Amino acid sequence: MKYIDQIAYSLERRDEVPNQELARKLADEKNHEGIQEMVEYLYDKNQSIASDCIKVIYETGYIAPELIAPYTEVFLQLLHSKHSRMVWGGMIALSGAAKVVPEKVIAELDLILDKIKTGSVITNVAGVKTVINLSIADKKYYSKLKPILFELQAKCRPIDFAKRAEDMIGVIDEADLDAYIAILEERKPSLTNAAQKRLEKLLRKYR
């Protein structure tokens, strides 16, 4: 059976379970052939097929980013797609690729930052994760990305603020931690009670 025959659309399913199961299978098998086939369908005229394929790809990337990293340029091209699902799917894939080939991803930092600012909520979240992963991947990138990380936290919408802090604080160098925590403290009064409690729980670990 071809891999494309195992996606949700081919099985006449409307849920994502088949795509997730295929991704786990490809990751477990370190199956480059399967990923290549998914990539070949990313520009299929049937948008349902293309959407299922990017789902399989980025789900595989969660488990085995090295399998999808060779297609980083494809994911960057998807950021120009007219289909929102392909844009945020491409960005999620890039967040995985950033762990393996950070030099290829950071080369298009301006494009990624533009999509963080102008894209959908999911694109924004995945784009921030991409920047975080770049910061982790190579120490030399941290200095360049530090002001961007600070700005992304400072301008984060309230509903995502505490979660973003949880994701980001571990990346911040100890020398920069006080300045970063100051951003969190400044925004804390404007958050909901639940978000304030979540943020306070996080801050207790770093005081």
N, C-alpha and C positions, 0 to 999 in steps of 0.2 A: 504493500500500500504506500502510495506517495505521501509525503508529509503534509502536502496541501489538502489531502483527503481527510486529514485528522483535525482540521480547524473547525471551529463552531459552525461557520457558514456551511461548510461541506457536509456536516452532520445534521444540518437543519435544526441547529440549536440556537437559542437566543441568549443563553447565558455564557459566561466566560470560562466555565469549568474545563471544557475540552482544550481551550487555548492554554490554560494554566497547566493542565496535565501534560500536554505536548511539550511545553517549556521545561517542565521538570524532567521529562524523559530525555530531551536533547541535552540538558545540562548534565544529567547523571551519566549519559553516554559520551559526553564530550564530543557531540555530534556536529562537526563542521558542515557536513553535507546538508543536514536539515536546516541549519541557520542560513546557508547559502540559498536554499530553496525559498525560505521565507522572505529573504531580501529581494529575490527576483519578482515577487508578487507585490512589492510595496507600491508600485505604480500601476497596479491592475485597474482596468476601467470600472470594475465592480468595487465600489468603495468599502463594502462589507468585507470582502476578501482582504483588501489592503489593511483595513483596520484590525482584523483578526491577526494578520501576520505581524504587524508592529507590536501587538499585544504579546504574541509568542516571543518575539525578539527581546522586548524589555523585561519580560518575566524571566527569561533565560538569563538576562544580564544581572538580575538580582542575585542569582545563584552562582553563575560562572561568567563574570564580565569579560574574561579573556576570550570567550567564544564570539562575542559580538564586537569587540574592539576593532577587528580588521575592517569594519564597515562604518567607522567613525565619519568619514566624508559623506556617506549616504545619509546618516542621521543629521548631519549639519545641513544638507540640502533640504531635508524634510522641514526644517524650520521656516522655509519659504513657501511651504504648501498652503493652498487656499482652504484646506480642510483642517479644522482645529484639532481633530483627533490625531492626525498625522503630526501636527506641530508638537503637541504635548507628548505624544508617544515618542517622537524623535528626541525630545529633550530628556525624557526619562532614560532612554537608551544612552544618551550622552553622559548622564550622571554616572552610569556604570562604566562606560568607556574611559571616563576621566581617571578612573583608578588604575588603568592599564597603560593608556597612551596619553598622559596629561599634556604632552607637548603638542599633540595634534588638536586637542580640544582648546587649550588656552590660546592657540593661534587665532581662534575665532571668538575671542572673549567679547569684543564689541557687539557682535551679532547676538551672542548669548545674553548679554546685559540688556540689549534692546528688547529681546523677547521677554525677559523678566519684567520689564517695565510696561510693555504693550500687549503681552499675550494674556491668555486665560489664567484663571486662578491656578489650575493644575500646571500650566506652563511655568508660571511664576515659582511655585513651590519646587518643581523639578529643576528649574534653572538655579535656584538658590542652592539646592543639593549638589548640583554640578560644581558650583563655585566652592562649596565646602570640600567636596572630594578632591578638587584641584589643589586646595590648600594642604590637604593631608598627603597627597600623592608625592609631593616633592617640596622640601623645605624652602627651596629657592623661590617658589611661587608664593609663599606665605606673605613675604614683605610687600609684594606687588598687590596682593589681594586683600591685605588687612584693611585698608580704608574702605574697600568695597564691602567687605563683610560687616564692618561697623555701620555703614550706610544702609545696607539691606536690613539689618536689625532695627536701626533707628526708625526707618520708614515703614516697617512691617505693619500690616493692618492688625488691629487689636485682636481679632479672633484667632490669628495665627501667631501672635507675639510670643506666648509662653512656649509653644511647641518649637518655634524657630530658635529660641534661646536654648532649649534642650539639645537641639541638633548642632548648634553652633559653638556653644561655650567650650566644648572639649577641644576645639581646633585652636582656640585663642592661646597664644603664648603667655606664660606666667607673667612676663614683664608688661603685657598689655591687658592683663585681666582686670585691674582696678578701673581702667578707662572703659572697658567693655561693661563691667558691672554697673558703672555710673549711668550708662545708657539704659540699662534695665531698670534701675531704681527711678530714673527720671520718668519713664513711661508707666511705671507700675500703678500710680494713682488713677490713671485713665482706663485701666482694664476692669473687667468684670470681677466680682468677688472670687469666682471660681478660678479665673486666670491669675489673679493676684496670689491666691493660695498655691497654685501650681508653680508660679514663679518663685515664691518665697521658699517652697520646698527645695527647689533647685539651688537657690542662692545659699541656703544653709550649708550646702556641701562645699562651698567655695569661700566661706568667710573664716 
